[in-house]
Amino acid sequence: MRCLILAAEWCGDVVRNVPVVFRAMEVSGIPTEVLIMEEHLDTMDEF
């Protein structure tokens, strides 16, 4: 299992919530990767 986060740097919800998600994934031992939305529009379109 892995966690893929598709996020926009300008989004306030991302700024507040991603640190909590990072910590939960770290404690769980789940690898986490962040993709910046503007750089990965093709991935965003898939989901």
For each residue, the residues with C-beta under 8 A, 3 or more apart:
1: 30
2: 30 31 32 33
3: 21 25 30 31 32 33
4: 32 33 35
5: 18 21 32 33 34 35
6: 35 37 40 43 44 47
7: 11 14 18 34 35 36 37
8: 11 14 36 37 38
9: 14 36 38
10:
11: 7 8 14 15
12: 15 16
13: 16 17
14: 7 8 9 11 17 18
15: 11 12 18
16: 12 13 19 20
17: 13 14 20 21
18: 5 7 14 15 21 22 34
19: 16 22 23
20: 16 17 23 24
21: 3 5 17 18 24 25 32
22: 18 19 25 26 32
23: 19 20 26 27
24: 20 21 27 28
25: 3 21 22 28 30 31 32
26: 22 23 29 32
27: 23 24
28: 24 25
29: 26
30: 1 2 3 25
31: 2 3 25
32: 2 3 4 5 21 22 25 26
33: 2 3 4 5
34: 5 7 18
35: 4 5 6 7 39 40 43
36: 7 8 9 39 40
37: 6 7 8 40 41 44
38: 8 9 41
39: 35 36
40: 6 35 36 37 43 44
41: 37 38 44 45
42: 45 46
43: 6 35 40 46 47
44: 6 37 40 41 47
45: 41 42
46: 42 43
47: 6 43 44
